[in-house]
Amino acid sequence: MKRREFLNIGVQHINFSQQESLKTTDSEEGAKSGIAMIDTGSCSAWTGGDCRMCYIKCPLLDKAIVIEDFKPVVIGENCNGCGICENICSMINGKAFIKVFLKDLWESQGEDF
């Protein structure tokens, strides 16, 4: 397999995963099982840095994650729990400062953990 073919398979997988994460079911809750929460004590945007990649990469841009005062904020009722934000944060920082938790935990903890 040529390198280009191999890389194309990876891109197709990512695109498929993103599309699947946005699908909902006929149930009242849809496909949502998790909601993202930001560790505001560690997130670089919340501690004076410049990163907003979770916001930029969110497939529900300006719906699930918004920017307030130059900081990403999760809008829980709009987040579908796809985990793209967590993955990009981990890739950039070596550790995820935004994580997807079960909906019940998010509701008991609030928007930030």
C-alpha positions in Angstrom: 0.0 0.0 0.0 1.3 3.4 -0.9 1.7 6.1 1.7 -1.0 8.3 0.1 -3.5 5.4 0.1 -2.7 4.7 3.8 -3.1 8.4 4.8 -6.4 8.6 2.8 -7.8 5.6 4.8 -7.0 7.5 8.0 -8.8 10.7 6.8 -11.8 8.6 5.7 -12.0 7.0 9.2 -11.9 10.4 10.9 -14.5 11.8 8.6 -16.7 8.8 9.2 -16.3 9.0 13.0 -17.2 12.7 13.0 -20.3 12.0 10.9 -21.4 9.1 13.1 -20.9 11.1 16.3 -23.4 13.7 15.0 -26.2 11.2 14.3 -29.0 11.1 16.7 -31.6 8.4 17.3 -35.4 8.8 17.6 -35.2 8.7 21.4 -35.6 11.9 23.4 -31.9 12.1 24.4 -30.6 11.2 20.9 -27.2 9.7 20.8 -25.8 11.9 23.6 -24.2 9.8 26.3 -21.5 12.2 27.4 -20.8 15.9 27.7 -17.4 17.7 27.6 -16.1 19.4 30.7 -13.1 21.8 30.8 -10.5 21.7 33.6 -10.3 25.5 33.9 -7.4 25.2 36.3 -5.2 23.5 33.7 -6.6 24.6 30.3 -4.1 27.0 28.7 -6.9 29.3 27.5 -8.2 29.6 31.0 -4.7 30.2 32.5 -3.6 33.0 30.2 -2.6 31.0 27.1 -3.7 31.2 23.5 -5.1 27.7 22.8 -8.7 27.3 21.6 -8.3 24.2 19.5 -11.3 22.4 21.2 -13.5 25.2 20.0 -12.0 25.3 16.5 -12.3 21.5 16.0 -15.7 21.0 17.5 -18.1 19.8 14.8 -20.9 21.8 16.5 -18.9 25.1 16.2 -20.5 28.0 18.2 -23.1 25.6 19.6 -21.5 23.0 21.9 -18.3 25.1 22.6 -18.4 28.9 22.5 -15.8 31.5 23.3 -16.5 33.9 26.2 -13.8 36.4 27.2 -11.3 34.5 25.0 -12.0 31.2 26.8 -13.8 28.1 25.6 -17.0 27.3 27.4 -19.0 24.1 26.9 -22.8 24.5 26.4 -23.8 21.2 27.9 -27.3 20.9 26.3 -25.7 21.3 22.9 -22.7 19.0 23.3 -23.1 15.5 21.8 -20.2 13.9 23.6 -18.3 13.1 20.4 -14.9 13.5 22.1 -13.1 15.4 19.2 -12.3 18.2 21.6 -10.7 15.8 24.1 -8.6 14.1 21.3 -7.3 17.4 19.9 -6.5 18.8 23.4 -4.6 15.6 24.2 -2.7 15.7 20.9 -1.6 19.3 21.4 -0.9 19.3 25.1 0.1 15.7 25.8 -2.9 15.6 28.2 -6.5 16.4 27.7 -7.8 19.4 29.8 -11.2 19.0 28.3 -12.8 15.5 28.8 -16.1 13.9 27.9 -17.9 12.5 31.0 -21.2 10.7 31.3 -24.1 13.1 31.2 -25.1 12.3 34.8 -21.7 13.3 36.1 -21.8 16.6 34.1 -25.1 17.5 35.5 -23.9 16.9 39.1 -20.6 18.8 38.7 -21.7 21.7 36.5 -19.9 22.9 33.4 -16.4 22.7 34.9 -14.7 20.0 36.9 
